[in-house]
Amino acid sequence: MVPADQLDFESEKEPFCVYRLEDGTTLKIKTILANVARLVDRFKPDGQPIYVLGVGGLPVLDVPPELMRQPAQPLAKEE
């Protein structure tokens, strides 16, 4: 285990990256930063401190109608 200092942060901007897939689908994804730590007494060869990031992603899909199908029907409840 390497010692690290947890750093507080606030979001200044959280844009979506937008990608057009070859099937016509638009994929939007936002990276969400969960936590940041700076390693204690560890540096890159150029002298920069080393940061460890905890990230997640929020994907949103806009699928063309011709790729869609009818939703599956929910199972009937037994009484």
C-alpha positions as a Markdown table, in Angstrom:
| # | Residue | x | y | z |
|---|---|---|---|---|
| 1 | Met | 0.0 | 0.0 | 0.0 |
| 2 | Val | 1.3 | 3.4 | -0.9 |
| 3 | Pro | 0.5 | 6.4 | 1.3 |
| 4 | Ala | -1.7 | 9.0 | -0.4 |
| 5 | Asp | -3.5 | 12.3 | 0.6 |
| 6 | Gln | -7.2 | 12.4 | -0.3 |
| 7 | Leu | -8.0 | 15.7 | -2.0 |
| 8 | Asp | -11.3 | 17.5 | -1.9 |
| 9 | Phe | -12.6 | 18.9 | -5.2 |
| 10 | Glu | -15.5 | 20.7 | -6.9 |
| 11 | Ser | -16.7 | 20.4 | -10.4 |
| 12 | Glu | -16.2 | 23.3 | -12.7 |
| 13 | Lys | -17.6 | 21.8 | -15.8 |
| 14 | Glu | -19.0 | 18.3 | -16.6 |
| 15 | Pro | -19.7 | 18.1 | -20.4 |
| 16 | Phe | -20.8 | 15.0 | -22.3 |
| 17 | Cys | -18.5 | 13.6 | -25.0 |
| 18 | Val | -20.6 | 12.8 | -28.0 |
| 19 | Tyr | -19.8 | 10.0 | -30.5 |
| 20 | Arg | -21.7 | 9.0 | -33.6 |
| 21 | Leu | -21.6 | 5.2 | -34.1 |
| 22 | Glu | -21.6 | 3.6 | -37.5 |
| 23 | Asp | -25.1 | 2.3 | -37.0 |
| 24 | Gly | -26.5 | 5.8 | -36.5 |
| 25 | Thr | -26.6 | 5.6 | -32.8 |
| 26 | Thr | -25.5 | 8.7 | -30.8 |
| 27 | Leu | -23.5 | 7.8 | -27.7 |
| 28 | Lys | -23.1 | 10.5 | -25.0 |
| 29 | Ile | -20.9 | 9.8 | -22.0 |
| 30 | Lys | -20.0 | 11.9 | -19.0 |
| 31 | Thr | -17.0 | 11.0 | -16.9 |
| 32 | Ile | -17.8 | 11.5 | -13.2 |
| 33 | Leu | -15.0 | 12.0 | -10.7 |
| 34 | Ala | -15.6 | 10.2 | -7.4 |
| 35 | Asn | -12.3 | 10.7 | -5.6 |
| 36 | Val | -8.8 | 12.0 | -6.0 |
| 37 | Ala | -5.6 | 11.1 | -4.1 |
| 38 | Arg | -2.1 | 12.4 | -4.5 |
| 39 | Leu | 0.6 | 9.9 | -3.7 |
| 40 | Val | 2.9 | 11.0 | -0.9 |
| 41 | Asp | 6.6 | 11.4 | -1.9 |
| 42 | Arg | 6.0 | 9.8 | -5.4 |
| 43 | Phe | 6.7 | 11.8 | -8.5 |
| 44 | Lys | 6.8 | 11.2 | -12.3 |
| 45 | Pro | 10.3 | 11.5 | -14.0 |
| 46 | Asp | 9.4 | 15.1 | -15.0 |
| 47 | Gly | 8.8 | 16.0 | -11.3 |
| 48 | Gln | 5.0 | 16.1 | -11.4 |
| 49 | Pro | 3.2 | 14.5 | -8.4 |
| 50 | Ile | 1.3 | 11.3 | -9.1 |
| 51 | Tyr | -2.5 | 11.4 | -8.7 |
| 52 | Val | -4.8 | 8.4 | -8.5 |
| 53 | Leu | -8.4 | 9.0 | -9.7 |
| 54 | Gly | -11.6 | 7.1 | -9.0 |
| 55 | Val | -13.9 | 7.7 | -11.9 |
| 56 | Gly | -17.2 | 6.4 | -13.2 |
| 57 | Gly | -19.2 | 7.0 | -16.4 |
| 58 | Leu | -22.7 | 8.0 | -17.3 |
| 59 | Pro | -23.7 | 6.7 | -20.7 |
| 60 | Val | -26.8 | 7.9 | -22.7 |
| 61 | Leu | -27.8 | 6.3 | -26.0 |
| 62 | Asp | -30.0 | 7.8 | -28.7 |
| 63 | Val | -30.8 | 4.8 | -30.9 |
| 64 | Pro | -32.4 | 5.2 | -34.4 |
| 65 | Pro | -36.0 | 3.9 | -34.5 |
| 66 | Glu | -35.1 | 1.2 | -37.1 |
| 67 | Leu | -32.8 | -0.5 | -34.6 |
| 68 | Met | -35.4 | -0.7 | -31.9 |
| 69 | Arg | -37.8 | -3.6 | -31.3 |
| 70 | Gln | -40.9 | -3.9 | -29.1 |
| 71 | Pro | -40.1 | -4.1 | -25.3 |
| 72 | Ala | -40.4 | -7.5 | -23.7 |
| 73 | Gln | -43.6 | -8.1 | -21.9 |
| 74 | Pro | -43.3 | -8.4 | -18.2 |
| 75 | Leu | -44.1 | -11.8 | -16.7 |
| 76 | Ala | -47.6 | -12.2 | -15.4 |
| 77 | Lys | -48.0 | -12.3 | -11.6 |
| 78 | Glu | -49.2 | -15.5 | -10.1 |
| 79 | Glu | -52.1 | -15.2 | -7.7 |
